[in-house]
Amino acid sequence: MSNRTNYSSGSPWEDKVGYSRAVKIGNVVEVTGTVADNEGELLGGSDPYLQTKYALKKIQFTLESAGSSLEDVVRTRMFVTNIADWEAIGRAHQEFFGNIKPCTTMVEVSRLIDDKYLVEIEATAVIS
């Protein structure tokens, strides 16, 4: 595919697992599951609100690297380890997407790849 661009975060997991931070094909950008991690350091501690904010900041940076922005996001998917944290996670999501209002899903999962992560977020953007 000549119009496909893969974006890497430089994480060693990308080659080990075989994925990209984001993939852009045409005017669509898909951002992979994103957690509050910076080179192995947990951001936001055990606070689901802060973890969500850090994950969304990473998504924002990735989108901008791909020539997109939060305004282009049409869907987010949030995987949370404790659905009782929905208000804190939702508040952080609203701070980034309050006027954009993409479709979104929030589901509770039994666990993420590391127990320290409370939320993992994916995003789909369509550049207009």
Contacts in CASP RR format, 6 or more apart in sequence:
PFRMAT RR
TARGET T0000
AUTHOR 0000-0000-0000
METHOD contacts of the structure
MODEL  1
MSNRTNYSSGSPWEDKVGYSRAVKIGNVVEVTGTVADNEGELLGGSDPYL
QTKYALKKIQFTLESAGSSLEDVVRTRMFVTNIADWEAIGRAHQEFFGNI
KPCTTMVEVSRLIDDKYLVEIEATAVIS
1 25 0 8 1.000
3 25 0 8 1.000
3 26 0 8 1.000
4 23 0 8 1.000
4 24 0 8 1.000
4 25 0 8 1.000
5 23 0 8 1.000
5 24 0 8 1.000
5 25 0 8 1.000
5 66 0 8 1.000
6 20 0 8 1.000
6 22 0 8 1.000
6 23 0 8 1.000
7 20 0 8 1.000
7 21 0 8 1.000
7 22 0 8 1.000
7 23 0 8 1.000
7 24 0 8 1.000
7 62 0 8 1.000
7 65 0 8 1.000
7 66 0 8 1.000
8 14 0 8 1.000
8 20 0 8 1.000
8 21 0 8 1.000
9 21 0 8 1.000
9 62 0 8 1.000
10 21 0 8 1.000
11 21 0 8 1.000
13 19 0 8 1.000
14 20 0 8 1.000
14 21 0 8 1.000
19 32 0 8 1.000
20 32 0 8 1.000
21 31 0 8 1.000
21 32 0 8 1.000
21 34 0 8 1.000
21 62 0 8 1.000
22 29 0 8 1.000
22 30 0 8 1.000
22 31 0 8 1.000
22 32 0 8 1.000
22 62 0 8 1.000
22 63 0 8 1.000
22 65 0 8 1.000
22 66 0 8 1.000
23 29 0 8 1.000
23 30 0 8 1.000
24 30 0 8 1.000
24 66 0 8 1.000
24 67 0 8 1.000
24 68 0 8 1.000
26 127 0 8 1.000
27 126 0 8 1.000
27 127 0 8 1.000
27 128 0 8 1.000
28 124 0 8 1.000
28 125 0 8 1.000
28 126 0 8 1.000
28 127 0 8 1.000
29 63 0 8 1.000
29 66 0 8 1.000
29 67 0 8 1.000
29 68 0 8 1.000
29 72 0 8 1.000
29 124 0 8 1.000
29 125 0 8 1.000
29 126 0 8 1.000
29 127 0 8 1.000
30 122 0 8 1.000
30 123 0 8 1.000
30 124 0 8 1.000
31 59 0 8 1.000
31 62 0 8 1.000
31 63 0 8 1.000
31 122 0 8 1.000
31 123 0 8 1.000
31 124 0 8 1.000
31 125 0 8 1.000
32 122 0 8 1.000
33 79 0 8 1.000
33 120 0 8 1.000
33 121 0 8 1.000
33 122 0 8 1.000
34 55 0 8 1.000
34 58 0 8 1.000
34 59 0 8 1.000
34 62 0 8 1.000
34 120 0 8 1.000
34 121 0 8 1.000
34 122 0 8 1.000
34 123 0 8 1.000
35 51 0 8 1.000
35 55 0 8 1.000
35 112 0 8 1.000
35 113 0 8 1.000
35 114 0 8 1.000
35 117 0 8 1.000
35 119 0 8 1.000
35 120 0 8 1.000
35 121 0 8 1.000
36 42 0 8 1.000
36 43 0 8 1.000
36 44 0 8 1.000
36 45 0 8 1.000
36 50 0 8 1.000
36 51 0 8 1.000
36 52 0 8 1.000
36 53 0 8 1.000
36 54 0 8 1.000
36 55 0 8 1.000
36 58 0 8 1.000
36 117 0 8 1.000
36 119 0 8 1.000
37 43 0 8 1.000
37 117 0 8 1.000
38 54 0 8 1.000
42 51 0 8 1.000
42 116 0 8 1.000
42 117 0 8 1.000
43 50 0 8 1.000
43 51 0 8 1.000
43 54 0 8 1.000
44 50 0 8 1.000
44 51 0 8 1.000
44 53 0 8 1.000
44 54 0 8 1.000
45 51 0 8 1.000
45 116 0 8 1.000
46 116 0 8 1.000
46 118 0 8 1.000
47 88 0 8 1.000
48 80 0 8 1.000
48 82 0 8 1.000
48 85 0 8 1.000
48 88 0 8 1.000
48 89 0 8 1.000
48 118 0 8 1.000
48 119 0 8 1.000
49 88 0 8 1.000
49 89 0 8 1.000
49 91 0 8 1.000
49 92 0 8 1.000
50 92 0 8 1.000
51 117 0 8 1.000
51 118 0 8 1.000
51 119 0 8 1.000
52 78 0 8 1.000
52 88 0 8 1.000
52 89 0 8 1.000
52 90 0 8 1.000
52 92 0 8 1.000
52 93 0 8 1.000
52 119 0 8 1.000
52 121 0 8 1.000
53 92 0 8 1.000
53 95 0 8 1.000
53 96 0 8 1.000
55 119 0 8 1.000
55 120 0 8 1.000
55 121 0 8 1.000
56 92 0 8 1.000
56 93 0 8 1.000
56 96 0 8 1.000
56 121 0 8 1.000
59 70 0 8 1.000
59 121 0 8 1.000
59 123 0 8 1.000
60 69 0 8 1.000
60 70 0 8 1.000
60 96 0 8 1.000
63 69 0 8 1.000
63 70 0 8 1.000
63 72 0 8 1.000
63 73 0 8 1.000
63 123 0 8 1.000
63 125 0 8 1.000
66 125 0 8 1.000
67 127 0 8 1.000
68 125 0 8 1.000
68 127 0 8 1.000
69 125 0 8 1.000
70 96 0 8 1.000
70 97 0 8 1.000
70 100 0 8 1.000
71 100 0 8 1.000
72 125 0 8 1.000
72 126 0 8 1.000
72 127 0 8 1.000
72 128 0 8 1.000
73 97 0 8 1.000
73 100 0 8 1.000
73 102 0 8 1.000
73 123 0 8 1.000
73 124 0 8 1.000
73 125 0 8 1.000
74 102 0 8 1.000
74 103 0 8 1.000
74 124 0 8 1.000
74 125 0 8 1.000
74 126 0 8 1.000
75 102 0 8 1.000
75 103 0 8 1.000
75 104 0 8 1.000
75 105 0 8 1.000
75 123 0 8 1.000
75 124 0 8 1.000
76 93 0 8 1.000
76 97 0 8 1.000
76 102 0 8 1.000
76 103 0 8 1.000
76 104 0 8 1.000
76 105 0 8 1.000
76 121 0 8 1.000
76 122 0 8 1.000
76 123 0 8 1.000
76 124 0 8 1.000
77 104 0 8 1.000
77 105 0 8 1.000
77 107 0 8 1.000
77 121 0 8 1.000
77 122 0 8 1.000
77 123 0 8 1.000
78 89 0 8 1.000
78 90 0 8 1.000
78 93 0 8 1.000
78 104 0 8 1.000
78 105 0 8 1.000
78 106 0 8 1.000
78 107 0 8 1.000
78 119 0 8 1.000
78 120 0 8 1.000
78 121 0 8 1.000
79 107 0 8 1.000
79 109 0 8 1.000
79 112 0 8 1.000
79 119 0 8 1.000
79 120 0 8 1.000
79 121 0 8 1.000
80 86 0 8 1.000
80 89 0 8 1.000
80 106 0 8 1.000
80 107 0 8 1.000
80 108 0 8 1.000
80 109 0 8 1.000
80 118 0 8 1.000
80 119 0 8 1.000
81 108 0 8 1.000
81 109 0 8 1.000
81 110 0 8 1.000
81 111 0 8 1.000
81 112 0 8 1.000
81 117 0 8 1.000
81 118 0 8 1.000
81 119 0 8 1.000
82 108 0 8 1.000
82 118 0 8 1.000
83 106 0 8 1.000
83 107 0 8 1.000
83 108 0 8 1.000
85 118 0 8 1.000
85 119 0 8 1.000
86 106 0 8 1.000
89 106 0 8 1.000
89 119 0 8 1.000
90 106 0 8 1.000
93 104 0 8 1.000
97 104 0 8 1.000
102 123 0 8 1.000
112 118 0 8 1.000
112 120 0 8 1.000
END
